């Protein structure tokens, strides 16, 4: 029991763990932000616009007025300061602007009088050893990756989404529909289906489990050809 507690304490005190904990906490509080491919205003639902100062909304907000049984329309003033942006989400994971990230974490730990005793490079190496760096350059752990939110290539530390488990998971890709089992199509059945004089009820009963794909797979000509 004591050995397990010591191992858990050691894991919590690892610099890589500390960095991720600080980031996760600040992202959850809204103090930091990761850009997404589509930046949407949480107040009015309009798309945000990017400037050097950050992101801002040009939409309008509709506020109900219960006293007049109506509503008022106001310009939406939602903004995101660029100084809170520490990276972006992309198809393979998270791209962190490492210098900005390291500065934020170092400041937070210094304010708690618990400065990180490791260098920035050492923490990057720990993250890589933990299997959290998903791609890197040949000579360094950072890599230039296209930010889908702004369409520009940036040098970042590319981490797996597992590094910050509070993020929304990537949607699962849609699977291809499975083909129905092929049913043998006889010449008599094909003649019945394509015969314009045959009763509709008879055709329905015969072709319940037969599709056009069945004809093609069996090497028969399509009835619509």
BAFIKOL-300113 format. One record per residue: residue in one letter; x, y, z of N, C-alpha, C, O in turn. Coordinates in nm, 2 decimals. Last residue first. Layout:
FIGU  type     n_X     n_Y     n_Z    ca_X    ca_Y    ca_Z     c_X     c_Y     c_Z     o_X     o_Y     o_Z
FIGU     A       X       Y       Z       X       Y       Z       X       Y       Z       X       Y       Z
...
This chain:
FIGU  type     n_X     n_Y     n_Z    ca_X    ca_Y    ca_Z     c_X     c_Y     c_Z     o_X     o_Y     o_Z
FIGU     X   -3.13   -0.21   -6.70   -3.03   -0.18   -6.81   -3.10   -0.17   -6.94   -3.04   -0.14   -7.04
FIGU     X   -3.29   -0.29   -6.50   -3.31   -0.15   -6.54   -3.22   -0.12   -6.66   -3.24   -0.01   -6.71
FIGU     X   -3.20   -0.54   -6.43   -3.33   -0.53   -6.49   -3.36   -0.39   -6.54   -3.45   -0.37   -6.62
FIGU     X   -2.86   -0.61   -6.52   -2.95   -0.53   -6.43   -3.09   -0.52   -6.50   -3.09   -0.50   -6.62
FIGU     X   -2.76   -0.94   -6.59   -2.78   -0.80   -6.63   -2.88   -0.73   -6.54   -2.97   -0.80   -6.49
FIGU     X   -2.56   -1.13   -6.36   -2.68   -1.11   -6.44   -2.69   -0.97   -6.48   -2.64   -0.88   -6.41
FIGU     X   -2.35   -1.17   -6.18   -2.31   -1.17   -6.33   -2.44   -1.16   -6.42   -2.42   -1.17   -6.54
FIGU     X   -2.40   -1.15   -5.92   -2.42   -1.28   -5.98   -2.39   -1.28   -6.12   -2.40   -1.39   -6.19
FIGU     X   -2.37   -0.87   -5.88   -2.27   -0.96   -5.82   -2.28   -1.11   -5.88   -2.18   -1.18   -5.88
FIGU     X   -2.60   -0.78   -6.02   -2.46   -0.74   -6.07   -2.36   -0.84   -6.01   -2.27   -0.89   -6.09
FIGU     X   -2.80   -0.88   -5.87   -2.79   -0.91   -6.01   -2.65   -0.89   -6.06   -2.59   -0.97   -6.13
FIGU     X   -2.75   -0.76   -5.62   -2.75   -0.90   -5.63   -2.73   -0.94   -5.78   -2.66   -1.04   -5.81
FIGU     X   -2.79   -0.49   -5.66   -2.66   -0.54   -5.64   -2.65   -0.69   -5.66   -2.54   -0.74   -5.70
FIGU     X   -3.07   -0.48   -5.66   -3.00   -0.47   -5.79   -2.86   -0.51   -5.78   -2.80   -0.57   -5.87
FIGU     X   -3.17   -0.74   -5.43   -3.14   -0.60   -5.47   -3.08   -0.60   -5.61   -3.04   -0.70   -5.66
FIGU     X   -3.40   -0.94   -5.26   -3.31   -0.93   -5.37   -3.29   -0.78   -5.41   -3.39   -0.71   -5.41
FIGU     X   -3.59   -1.00   -5.07   -3.45   -1.01   -5.03   -3.35   -0.99   -5.14   -3.23   -1.02   -5.13
FIGU     X   -3.83   -0.97   -5.22   -3.81   -0.92   -5.08   -3.67   -0.90   -5.04   -3.63   -0.80   -4.99
FIGU     X   -3.91   -1.05   -5.46   -3.79   -0.97   -5.46   -3.77   -0.91   -5.32   -3.69   -0.82   -5.30
FIGU     X   -4.15   -1.19   -5.44   -4.03   -1.26   -5.49   -3.90   -1.18   -5.47   -3.80   -1.24   -5.45
FIGU     X   -4.34   -1.02   -5.34   -4.31   -1.14   -5.27   -4.18   -1.20   -5.31   -4.11   -1.26   -5.23
FIGU     X   -4.35   -0.83   -5.55   -4.30   -0.79   -5.41   -4.26   -0.91   -5.33   -4.16   -0.91   -5.26
FIGU     X   -4.45   -0.97   -5.76   -4.32   -0.92   -5.77   -4.26   -0.89   -5.63   -4.15   -0.92   -5.60
FIGU     X   -4.71   -1.02   -5.67   -4.62   -1.13   -5.69   -4.48   -1.09   -5.70   -4.39   -1.16   -5.64
FIGU     X   -4.82   -0.76   -5.66   -4.81   -0.84   -5.54   -4.71   -0.96   -5.55   -4.64   -0.99   -5.46
FIGU     X   -4.82   -0.69   -5.93   -4.73   -0.63   -5.84   -4.71   -0.71   -5.72   -4.60   -0.72   -5.67
FIGU     X   -4.84   -0.95   -6.19   -4.90   -0.88   -6.08   -4.80   -0.82   -5.98   -4.69   -0.88   -5.96
FIGU     X   -4.69   -0.89   -6.51   -4.70   -0.97   -6.39   -4.76   -0.89   -6.28   -4.73   -0.77   -6.27
FIGU     X   -4.64   -0.74   -6.73   -4.78   -0.79   -6.71   -4.80   -0.87   -6.58   -4.91   -0.90   -6.54
FIGU     X   -4.37   -0.67   -6.74   -4.47   -0.57   -6.70   -4.61   -0.62   -6.68   -4.69   -0.54   -6.62
FIGU     X   -4.12   -0.86   -6.60   -4.24   -0.87   -6.69   -4.34   -0.77   -6.65   -4.39   -0.77   -6.54
FIGU     X   -3.91   -0.85   -6.43   -3.91   -0.75   -6.54   -4.03   -0.76   -6.63   -4.05   -0.68   -6.72
FIGU     X   -3.97   -1.05   -6.25   -3.95   -0.91   -6.20   -3.97   -0.81   -6.31   -4.02   -0.70   -6.29
FIGU     X   -3.99   -1.28   -6.41   -4.10   -1.24   -6.34   -4.09   -1.09   -6.30   -4.19   -1.01   -6.31
FIGU     X   -3.72   -1.30   -6.50   -3.83   -1.28   -6.59   -3.95   -1.23   -6.53   -4.02   -1.14   -6.58
FIGU     X   -3.59   -1.35   -6.26   -3.56   -1.22   -6.33   -3.67   -1.19   -6.43   -3.71   -1.08   -6.45
FIGU     X   -3.69   -1.60   -6.20   -3.72   -1.49   -6.11   -3.70   -1.35   -6.18   -3.78   -1.26   -6.17
FIGU     X   -3.59   -1.75   -6.41   -3.74   -1.74   -6.39   -3.77   -1.62   -6.31   -3.87   -1.55   -6.34
FIGU     X   -3.32   -1.72   -6.37   -3.37   -1.66   -6.49   -3.52   -1.65   -6.48   -3.58   -1.55   -6.52
FIGU     X   -3.25   -1.64   -6.02   -3.27   -1.74   -6.13   -3.33   -1.66   -6.25   -3.38   -1.55   -6.24
FIGU     X   -3.01   -1.53   -5.81   -3.12   -1.48   -5.89   -3.13   -1.58   -6.01   -3.04   -1.59   -6.09
FIGU     X   -2.92   -1.57   -5.47   -2.91   -1.62   -5.61   -3.03   -1.58   -5.69   -3.15   -1.59   -5.64
FIGU     X   -2.84   -1.29   -5.28   -2.94   -1.40   -5.30   -2.93   -1.44   -5.45   -2.93   -1.36   -5.54
FIGU     X   -2.60   -1.17   -5.06   -2.64   -1.18   -5.20   -2.73   -1.30   -5.21   -2.70   -1.41   -5.17
FIGU     X   -2.66   -0.98   -4.77   -2.62   -1.11   -4.83   -2.68   -1.12   -4.97   -2.80   -1.09   -5.00
FIGU     X   -2.60   -0.63   -4.81   -2.69   -0.73   -4.77   -2.64   -0.86   -4.83   -2.58   -0.86   -4.94
FIGU     X   -2.30   -0.46   -4.70   -2.39   -0.51   -4.81   -2.48   -0.62   -4.76   -2.43   -0.71   -4.68
FIGU     X   -2.28   -0.21   -4.45   -2.26   -0.35   -4.49   -2.35   -0.39   -4.60   -2.47   -0.35   -4.60
FIGU     X   -2.16    0.12   -4.50   -2.27    0.03   -4.47   -2.24   -0.11   -4.53   -2.18   -0.13   -4.63
FIGU     X   -1.86    0.23   -4.34   -1.93    0.20   -4.46   -2.05    0.10   -4.44   -2.03    0.01   -4.36
FIGU     X   -1.88    0.46   -4.06   -1.84    0.33   -4.12   -1.92    0.31   -4.25   -2.03    0.35   -4.26
FIGU     X   -1.75    0.78   -4.00   -1.87    0.70   -4.04   -1.82    0.57   -4.11   -1.74    0.57   -4.20
FIGU     X   -1.52    0.82   -3.73   -1.55    0.82   -3.87   -1.67    0.73   -3.91   -1.68    0.63   -3.85
FIGU     X   -1.62    0.98   -3.43   -1.58    0.85   -3.49   -1.61    0.86   -3.64   -1.72    0.91   -3.68
FIGU     X   -1.50    1.30   -3.33   -1.61    1.21   -3.37   -1.55    1.09   -3.45   -1.45    1.10   -3.52
FIGU     X   -1.27    1.33   -3.05   -1.29    1.34   -3.20   -1.41    1.25   -3.24   -1.42    1.14   -3.19
FIGU     X   -1.39    1.45   -2.74   -1.33    1.35   -2.82   -1.36    1.38   -2.97   -1.46    1.44   -3.00
FIGU     X   -1.31    1.75   -2.58   -1.42    1.67   -2.64   -1.35    1.57   -2.74   -1.26    1.61   -2.81
FIGU     X   -1.08    1.74   -2.30   -1.12    1.78   -2.43   -1.23    1.69   -2.49   -1.24    1.58   -2.46
FIGU     X   -0.98    1.62   -2.08   -1.10    1.70   -2.06   -1.16    1.75   -2.20   -1.27    1.80   -2.20
FIGU     X   -0.73    1.50   -2.12   -0.86    1.42   -2.14   -0.99    1.50   -2.12   -1.09    1.44   -2.15
FIGU     X   -0.47    1.57   -2.26   -0.57    1.66   -2.19   -0.70    1.59   -2.21   -0.78    1.63   -2.29
FIGU     X   -0.35    1.36   -2.38   -0.27    1.44   -2.29   -0.36    1.53   -2.20   -0.33    1.56   -2.09
FIGU     X   -0.51    1.25   -2.57   -0.51    1.19   -2.44   -0.43    1.27   -2.33   -0.45    1.24   -2.21
FIGU     X   -0.45    1.38   -2.80   -0.56    1.43   -2.72   -0.57    1.37   -2.58   -0.63    1.42   -2.49
FIGU     X   -0.09    1.41   -2.82   -0.21    1.33   -2.84   -0.32    1.40   -2.76   -0.30    1.47   -2.66
FIGU     X    0.08    1.71   -2.94    0.05    1.61   -2.84   -0.08    1.53   -2.88   -0.17    1.58   -2.95
FIGU     X    0.33    1.89   -3.08    0.21    1.81   -3.12    0.19    1.70   -3.02    0.26    1.60   -3.01
FIGU     X    0.43    2.20   -3.03    0.46    2.07   -2.98    0.33    1.99   -3.00    0.22    2.02   -2.94
FIGU     X    0.48    2.39   -3.34    0.41    2.36   -3.21    0.47    2.23   -3.16    0.55    2.16   -3.23
FIGU     X    0.48    2.64   -3.57    0.57    2.54   -3.50    0.51    2.52   -3.37    0.49    2.61   -3.29
FIGU     X    0.23    2.66   -3.83    0.29    2.71   -3.70    0.38    2.60   -3.64    0.35    2.48   -3.66
FIGU     X    0.07    2.77   -4.12    0.16    2.67   -4.06    0.23    2.73   -3.94    0.28    2.84   -3.95
FIGU     X   -0.28    2.87   -4.13   -0.14    2.90   -4.13   -0.06    2.79   -4.07   -0.11    2.72   -3.98
FIGU     X   -0.56    2.86   -4.10   -0.50    2.82   -4.23   -0.35    2.85   -4.24   -0.30    2.86   -4.35
FIGU     X   -0.69    2.90   -3.87   -0.65    3.02   -3.94   -0.58    2.99   -4.08   -0.55    3.08   -4.15
FIGU     X   -0.77    2.65   -3.79   -0.86    2.76   -3.76   -0.82    2.88   -3.84   -0.91    2.96   -3.88
FIGU     X   -0.58    2.46   -3.86   -0.70    2.46   -3.94   -0.79    2.58   -3.91   -0.87    2.62   -3.99
FIGU     X   -0.24    2.51   -3.88   -0.35    2.54   -3.79   -0.48    2.55   -3.87   -0.50    2.65   -3.94
FIGU     X   -0.01    2.28   -3.98   -0.11    2.38   -4.03   -0.22    2.39   -3.92   -0.28    2.29   -3.88
FIGU     X    0.31    2.26   -3.82    0.18    2.20   -3.85    0.08    2.31   -3.89    0.08    2.42   -3.83
FIGU     X    0.63    2.19   -3.75    0.55    2.28   -3.82    0.42    2.21   -3.87    0.43    2.12   -3.94
FIGU     X    0.72    2.07   -3.42    0.70    2.04   -3.57    0.61    2.15   -3.62    0.53    2.21   -3.55
FIGU     X    0.95    1.96   -3.16    0.84    2.05   -3.21    0.84    2.02   -3.36    0.93    1.97   -3.43
FIGU     X    1.17    1.81   -3.11    1.04    1.75   -3.08    0.92    1.84   -3.13    0.81    1.79   -3.14
FIGU     X    1.42    1.78   -3.38    1.36    1.84   -3.26    1.22    1.79   -3.23    1.16    1.73   -3.32
FIGU     X    1.50    1.67   -3.61    1.60    1.71   -3.52    1.55    1.78   -3.39    1.63    1.82   -3.31
FIGU     X    1.27    1.59   -3.75    1.38    1.50   -3.74    1.48    1.53   -3.63    1.55    1.45   -3.57
FIGU     X    0.97    1.68   -3.57    1.07    1.70   -3.67    1.19    1.60   -3.65    1.19    1.53   -3.55
FIGU     X    0.69    1.48   -3.48    0.79    1.58   -3.45    0.89    1.58   -3.57    0.88    1.50   -3.66
FIGU     X    0.38    1.36   -3.33    0.47    1.38   -3.45    0.57    1.49   -3.42    0.54    1.58   -3.34
FIGU     X    0.28    1.31   -3.07    0.23    1.23   -3.18    0.32    1.25   -3.31    0.32    1.16   -3.40
FIGU     X    0.37    1.26   -2.75    0.41    1.34   -2.87    0.38    1.26   -2.99    0.44    1.16   -3.01
FIGU     X    0.32    1.07   -2.56    0.22    1.17   -2.59    0.25    1.27   -2.70    0.16    1.34   -2.75
FIGU     X    0.49    0.88   -2.45    0.42    0.85   -2.57    0.31    0.95   -2.61    0.21    0.91   -2.68
FIGU     X    0.66    0.95   -2.25    0.52    0.90   -2.21    0.44    0.86   -2.33    0.33    0.82   -2.32
FIGU     X    0.86    1.06   -2.39    0.88    0.93   -2.33    0.75    0.87   -2.29    0.74    0.75   -2.28
FIGU     X    0.74    1.31   -2.45    0.77    1.22   -2.56    0.79    1.08   -2.50    0.74    0.98   -2.56
FIGU     X    0.74    1.42   -2.19    0.61    1.40   -2.27    0.63    1.30   -2.38    0.54    1.22   -2.41
FIGU     X    1.01    1.43   -2.14    0.93    1.35   -2.06    0.79    1.32   -2.13    0.75    1.20   -2.13
FIGU     X    1.09    1.62   -2.33    1.14    1.49   -2.34    1.06    1.39   -2.26    1.03    1.28   -2.30
FIGU     X    0.96    1.85   -2.23    0.92    1.80   -2.36    0.97    1.65   -2.38    0.89    1.57   -2.43
FIGU     X    1.10    1.87   -2.00    0.96    1.84   -1.99    0.91    1.79   -2.12    0.83    1.69   -2.13
FIGU     X    1.35    1.94   -2.10    1.34    1.82   -2.02    1.19    1.77   -2.01    1.16    1.66   -2.01
FIGU     X    1.30    2.19   -2.21    1.34    2.08   -2.30    1.32    1.94   -2.23    1.28    1.84   -2.29
FIGU     X    1.25    2.35   -1.99    1.15    2.32   -2.09    1.18    2.20   -2.17    1.09    2.12   -2.20
FIGU     X    1.40    2.19   -1.69    1.40    2.28   -1.80    1.28    2.25   -1.90    1.22    2.14   -1.89
FIGU     X    1.27    2.17   -1.35    1.32    2.11   -1.48    1.32    2.21   -1.59    1.24    2.31   -1.58
FIGU     X    1.13    2.26   -1.14    1.28    2.24   -1.12    1.34    2.18   -1.25    1.46    2.15   -1.24
FIGU     X    0.88    2.50   -1.12    0.93    2.37   -1.18    1.08    2.36   -1.18    1.14    2.46   -1.23
FIGU     X    0.80    2.65   -0.80    0.86    2.66   -0.94    0.90    2.52   -0.99    0.94    2.43   -0.91
FIGU     X    0.59    2.72   -0.60    0.64    2.58   -0.64    0.69    2.58   -0.78    0.63    2.52   -0.87
FIGU     X    0.45    2.95   -0.54    0.58    2.92   -0.47    0.63    2.78   -0.49    0.69    2.72   -0.40
FIGU     X    0.24    3.00   -0.70    0.22    2.91   -0.59    0.34    2.88   -0.51    0.34    2.80   -0.41
FIGU     X    0.37    3.15   -0.89    0.27    3.22   -0.80    0.23    3.13   -0.68    0.19    3.18   -0.58
FIGU     X    0.51    2.96   -1.02    0.58    3.06   -0.94    0.49    3.13   -0.84    0.53    3.16   -0.73
FIGU     X    0.30    2.82   -1.15    0.38    2.75   -1.05    0.46    2.85   -0.96    0.47    2.83   -0.84
FIGU     X    0.23    3.03   -1.33    0.13    2.97   -1.24    0.20    2.90   -1.12    0.16    2.92   -1.01
FIGU     X    0.46    3.07   -1.48    0.41    3.17   -1.40    0.31    3.12   -1.29    0.31    3.16   -1.18
FIGU     X    0.49    2.82   -1.60    0.60    2.86   -1.51    0.54    2.97   -1.42    0.58    2.98   -1.30
FIGU     X    0.26    2.81   -1.76    0.28    2.71   -1.66    0.38    2.76   -1.55    0.36    2.75   -1.43
FIGU     X    0.31    3.03   -1.94    0.19    3.03   -1.86    0.21    2.93   -1.74    0.18    2.97   -1.62
FIGU     X    0.55    2.94   -2.06    0.55    3.07   -1.98    0.43    3.07   -1.89    0.44    3.11   -1.77
FIGU     X    0.47    2.71   -2.19    0.57    2.70   -2.08    0.57    2.83   -2.00    0.58    2.82   -1.87
FIGU     X    0.30    2.82   -2.38    0.25    2.73   -2.29    0.35    2.72   -2.16    0.30    2.72   -2.05
FIGU     X    0.47    2.98   -2.53    0.36    3.05   -2.46    0.31    2.95   -2.35    0.28    3.00   -2.24
FIGU     X    0.64    2.78   -2.63    0.70    2.89   -2.55    0.59    2.96   -2.47    0.61    2.99   -2.35
FIGU     X    0.46    2.61   -2.77    0.53    2.56   -2.65    0.58    2.68   -2.57    0.57    2.67   -2.45
FIGU     X    0.16    2.59   -2.87    0.26    2.69   -2.89    0.35    2.68   -2.76    0.31    2.74   -2.66
FIGU     X    0.05    2.26   -2.94    0.07    2.37   -2.84    0.18    2.46   -2.88    0.29    2.42   -2.92
FIGU     X   -0.19    2.09   -3.10   -0.07    2.16   -3.13   -0.05    2.28   -3.03   -0.13    2.37   -3.03
FIGU     X   -0.33    1.78   -3.06   -0.33    1.92   -3.01   -0.19    1.97   -3.05   -0.09    1.91   -3.02
FIGU     X   -0.44    1.56   -3.32   -0.43    1.59   -3.17   -0.43    1.73   -3.14   -0.52    1.81   -3.19
FIGU     X   -0.49    1.52   -3.58   -0.41    1.42   -3.51   -0.40    1.44   -3.36   -0.35    1.35   -3.29
FIGU     X   -0.65    1.74   -3.67   -0.69    1.60   -3.69   -0.62    1.49   -3.61   -0.68    1.39   -3.58
FIGU     X   -0.63    1.98   -3.40   -0.62    1.94   -3.54   -0.65    1.79   -3.55   -0.68    1.73   -3.45
FIGU     X   -0.65    2.27   -3.19   -0.68    2.13   -3.22   -0.68    2.10   -3.37   -0.72    2.18   -3.45
FIGU     X   -0.39    2.49   -3.08   -0.51    2.45   -3.16   -0.53    2.30   -3.16   -0.44    2.23   -3.14
FIGU     X   -0.27    2.73   -2.84   -0.25    2.63   -2.94   -0.38    2.60   -3.01   -0.47    2.69   -3.01
FIGU     X   -0.32    2.92   -2.66   -0.19    2.85   -2.64   -0.17    2.74   -2.75   -0.07    2.67   -2.74
FIGU     X   -0.47    3.23   -2.61   -0.46    3.12   -2.70   -0.32    3.05   -2.69   -0.22    3.12   -2.72
FIGU     X   -0.47    3.46   -2.46   -0.52    3.33   -2.39   -0.50    3.21   -2.48   -0.53    3.10   -2.44
FIGU     X   -0.39    3.66   -2.63   -0.30    3.62   -2.53   -0.34    3.49   -2.45   -0.26    3.43   -2.38
FIGU     X   -0.61    3.72   -2.78   -0.51    3.63   -2.84   -0.41    3.58   -2.74   -0.35    3.48   -2.76
FIGU     X   -0.93    3.70   -2.63   -0.80    3.77   -2.63   -0.69    3.67   -2.69   -0.68    3.56   -2.64
FIGU     X   -1.23    3.69   -2.78   -1.13    3.61   -2.72   -0.99    3.68   -2.74   -0.95    3.70   -2.85
FIGU     X   -1.56    3.83   -2.73   -1.43    3.84   -2.78   -1.34    3.73   -2.71   -1.36    3.69   -2.60
FIGU     X   -1.89    3.94   -2.79   -1.80    3.83   -2.74   -1.67    3.84   -2.81   -1.66    3.86   -2.93
FIGU     X   -2.09    4.12   -2.83   -1.96    4.17   -2.80   -1.86    4.06   -2.75   -1.76    4.09   -2.69
FIGU     X   -2.34    4.16   -3.07   -2.28    4.06   -2.98   -2.13    4.11   -2.96   -2.06    4.15   -3.05
FIGU     X   -2.58    4.42   -3.06   -2.46    4.36   -3.12   -2.39    4.27   -3.02   -2.38    4.30   -2.90
FIGU     X   -2.92    4.32   -2.98   -2.80    4.40   -2.95   -2.68    4.34   -3.03   -2.68    4.22   -3.06
FIGU     X   -3.26    4.34   -2.97   -3.15    4.29   -3.04   -3.03    4.38   -3.02   -3.04    4.51   -3.03
FIGU     X   -3.52    4.24   -2.75   -3.43    4.34   -2.80   -3.32    4.28   -2.87   -3.28    4.16   -2.83
FIGU     X   -3.87    4.13   -2.76   -3.73    4.10   -2.74   -3.65    4.23   -2.79   -3.70    4.31   -2.87
FIGU     X   -4.18    4.09   -2.58   -4.10    4.09   -2.71   -3.96    4.06   -2.68   -3.92    3.99   -2.59
FIGU     X   -4.33    4.16   -2.36   -4.37    4.04   -2.44   -4.30    4.04   -2.58   -4.36    4.00   -2.68
FIGU     X   -4.24    4.36   -2.21   -4.31    4.40   -2.33   -4.35    4.28   -2.41   -4.41    4.30   -2.52
FIGU     X   -4.13    4.21   -2.00   -4.23    4.32   -1.96   -4.31    4.36   -2.09   -4.42    4.40   -2.08
FIGU     X   -3.95    4.04   -2.11   -4.07    3.98   -2.06   -4.18    4.09   -2.03   -4.30    4.06   -2.03
FIGU     X   -3.76    4.03   -2.37   -3.81    4.14   -2.28   -3.94    4.10   -2.23   -4.05    4.11   -2.30
FIGU     X   -3.47    3.84   -2.47   -3.62    3.85   -2.45   -3.65    3.96   -2.35   -3.57    3.99   -2.25
FIGU     X   -3.23    3.93   -2.69   -3.26    3.92   -2.55   -3.41    3.94   -2.53   -3.46    4.05   -2.56
FIGU     X   -3.02    3.83   -2.93   -3.16    3.86   -2.91   -3.19    3.83   -2.77   -3.18    3.71   -2.72
FIGU     X   -2.72    3.96   -3.07   -2.78    3.88   -2.96   -2.93    3.92   -2.95   -2.96    4.04   -2.94
FIGU     X   -2.54    3.92   -3.37   -2.63    4.00   -3.29   -2.69    3.90   -3.18   -2.70    3.78   -3.21
FIGU     X   -2.19    3.91   -3.48   -2.33    3.87   -3.49   -2.42    3.96   -3.39   -2.37    4.06   -3.34
FIGU     X   -1.92    3.92   -3.48   -1.99    4.03   -3.55   -2.14    4.01   -3.56   -2.21    4.07   -3.63
FIGU     X   -1.68    3.85   -3.23   -1.81    3.81   -3.30   -1.87    3.94   -3.36   -1.87    4.04   -3.30
FIGU     X   -1.33    3.78   -3.25   -1.44    3.86   -3.21   -1.57    3.82   -3.29   -1.56    3.77   -3.40
FIGU     X   -1.00    3.67   -3.14   -1.13    3.64   -3.21   -1.24    3.73   -3.16   -1.24    3.77   -3.04
FIGU     X   -0.71    3.87   -3.15   -0.78    3.75   -3.11   -0.90    3.73   -3.20   -0.90    3.75   -3.32
FIGU     X   -0.56    4.08   -3.26   -0.60    4.09   -3.12   -0.67    3.96   -3.07   -0.68    3.95   -2.94
FIGU     X   -0.55    4.02   -3.53   -0.42    4.01   -3.45   -0.45    4.01   -3.30   -0.38    3.96   -3.22
FIGU     X   -0.85    3.83   -3.58   -0.77    3.95   -3.60   -0.64    3.93   -3.52   -0.63    3.83   -3.45
FIGU     X   -1.12    3.64   -3.70   -0.99    3.64   -3.64   -0.92    3.77   -3.68   -0.92    3.81   -3.79
FIGU     X   -1.46    3.59   -3.60   -1.36    3.65   -3.70   -1.23    3.67   -3.63   -1.22    3.71   -3.51
FIGU     X   -1.69    3.32   -3.55   -1.60    3.43   -3.50   -1.51    3.47   -3.61   -1.48    3.39   -3.70
FIGU     X   -2.03    3.25   -3.65   -1.88    3.22   -3.66   -1.80    3.34   -3.62   -1.84    3.46   -3.65
FIGU     X   -2.29    3.25   -3.41   -2.23    3.30   -3.53   -2.08    3.26   -3.53   -2.02    3.24   -3.42
FIGU     X   -2.41    3.20   -3.16   -2.40    3.09   -3.26   -2.34    3.13   -3.39   -2.33    3.05   -3.48
FIGU     X   -2.43    3.38   -2.95   -2.53    3.39   -3.06   -2.52    3.28   -3.17   -2.60    3.28   -3.26
FIGU     X   -2.26    3.27   -2.75   -2.38    3.35   -2.72   -2.48    3.35   -2.83   -2.60    3.33   -2.80
FIGU     X   -2.03    3.14   -2.84   -2.12    3.06   -2.75   -2.25    3.14   -2.72   -2.35    3.08   -2.66
FIGU     X   -1.93    3.15   -3.18   -1.97    3.23   -3.06   -2.06    3.15   -2.97   -2.16    3.10   -3.02
FIGU     X   -1.69    2.92   -3.30   -1.83    2.96   -3.29   -1.86    3.04   -3.17   -1.81    3.01   -3.06
FIGU     X   -1.46    2.82   -3.52   -1.47    2.90   -3.40   -1.61    2.96   -3.40   -1.64    3.05   -3.48
FIGU     X   -1.36    2.53   -3.65   -1.47    2.62   -3.65   -1.48    2.69   -3.52   -1.51    2.63   -3.42
FIGU     X   -1.12    2.42   -3.56   -1.14    2.44   -3.70   -1.25    2.54   -3.72   -1.24    2.63   -3.81
FIGU     X   -1.01    2.59   -3.26   -1.07    2.48   -3.33   -1.09    2.52   -3.48   -1.08    2.63   -3.51
FIGU     X   -0.76    2.68   -3.02   -0.84    2.71   -3.13   -0.89    2.58   -3.20   -0.82    2.48   -3.20
FIGU     X   -0.78    2.66   -2.68   -0.72    2.60   -2.79   -0.82    2.63   -2.91   -0.94    2.60   -2.90
FIGU     X   -0.72    2.89   -2.41   -0.80    2.84   -2.52   -0.72    2.77   -2.62   -0.61    2.81   -2.65
FIGU     X   -0.75    2.98   -2.06   -0.67    2.95   -2.18   -0.76    2.89   -2.28   -0.87    2.84   -2.25
FIGU     X   -0.95    3.02   -1.88   -0.84    3.11   -1.88   -0.75    3.10   -2.00   -0.68    3.19   -2.04
FIGU     X   -1.15    2.83   -1.86   -1.17    2.93   -1.96   -1.06    3.04   -1.96   -1.07    3.14   -2.03
FIGU     X   -1.13    2.63   -1.68   -1.17    2.75   -1.63   -1.20    2.86   -1.73   -1.25    2.96   -1.71
FIGU     X   -1.01    2.43   -1.85   -1.15    2.41   -1.79   -1.21    2.54   -1.74   -1.33    2.56   -1.74
FIGU     X   -0.76    2.55   -1.89   -0.86    2.53   -2.00   -1.00    2.51   -1.96   -1.09    2.57   -2.01
FIGU     X   -0.66    2.53   -1.63   -0.68    2.66   -1.69   -0.77    2.66   -1.82   -0.85    2.75   -1.84
FIGU     X   -0.64    2.25   -1.60   -0.72    2.33   -1.51   -0.75    2.47   -1.57   -0.87    2.52   -1.56
FIGU     X   -0.47    2.17   -1.81   -0.61    2.12   -1.80   -0.70    2.21   -1.71   -0.81    2.23   -1.75
FIGU     X   -0.24    2.31   -1.73   -0.31    2.34   -1.86   -0.45    2.30   -1.85   -0.54    2.37   -1.89
FIGU     X   -0.18    2.18   -1.49   -0.20    2.32   -1.50   -0.28    2.36   -1.62   -0.37    2.44   -1.61
FIGU     X   -0.15    1.91   -1.58   -0.25    1.95   -1.48   -0.28    2.10   -1.48   -0.40    2.13   -1.48
FIGU     X    0.07    1.94   -1.76   -0.06    1.90   -1.81   -0.17    1.93   -1.71   -0.28    1.97   -1.76
FIGU     X    0.27    2.01   -1.57    0.24    2.09   -1.68    0.10    2.06   -1.74    0.02    2.16   -1.76
FIGU     X    0.27    1.78   -1.40    0.24    1.91   -1.35    0.20    2.01   -1.46    0.10    2.08   -1.45
FIGU     X    0.36    1.58   -1.58    0.23    1.57   -1.52    0.18    1.71   -1.47    0.07    1.75   -1.48
FIGU     X    0.62    1.67   -1.63    0.53    1.66   -1.74    0.38    1.65   -1.69    0.29    1.71   -1.75
FIGU     X    0.74    1.66   -1.36    0.72    1.79   -1.43    0.61    1.78   -1.55    0.53    1.87   -1.57
FIGU     X    0.58    1.46   -1.12    0.66    1.46   -1.24    0.63    1.59   -1.31    0.52    1.63   -1.33
FIGU     X    0.41    1.44   -0.91    0.51    1.54   -0.90    0.60    1.54   -1.02    0.70    1.62   -1.03
FIGU     X    0.25    1.22   -0.97    0.19    1.35   -0.96    0.29    1.47   -0.96    0.26    1.58   -1.00
FIGU     X    0.43    1.02   -0.95    0.38    1.04   -1.08    0.31    1.18   -1.08    0.33    1.26   -1.18
FIGU     X    0.48    1.02   -0.67    0.59    1.05   -0.76    0.54    1.09   -0.90    0.59    1.18   -0.97
FIGU     X    0.24    0.95   -0.58    0.29    1.08   -0.54    0.40    1.12   -0.64    0.41    1.23   -0.68
FIGU     X    0.23    0.68   -0.67    0.13    0.78   -0.72    0.18    0.92   -0.69    0.16    1.01   -0.78
FIGU     X    0.44    0.57   -0.53    0.45    0.58   -0.68    0.35    0.68   -0.73    0.38    0.75   -0.83
FIGU     X    0.35    0.59   -0.27    0.47    0.66   -0.31    0.48    0.68   -0.46    0.52    0.78   -0.51
FIGU     X    0.13    0.42   -0.29    0.11    0.57   -0.26    0.23    0.65   -0.30    0.22    0.76   -0.35
FIGU     X    0.26    0.18   -0.33    0.17    0.23   -0.44    0.14    0.38   -0.42    0.14    0.46   -0.51
FIGU     X    0.40    0.15   -0.09    0.47    0.16   -0.22    0.38    0.22   -0.33    0.43    0.30   -0.41
FIGU     X    0.19    0.13    0.09    0.28    0.24    0.10    0.35    0.26   -0.03    0.37    0.38   -0.08
FIGU     X    0.08   -0.12    0.00    0.00    0.00    0.00    0.09    0.13    0.00    0.06    0.22   -0.08
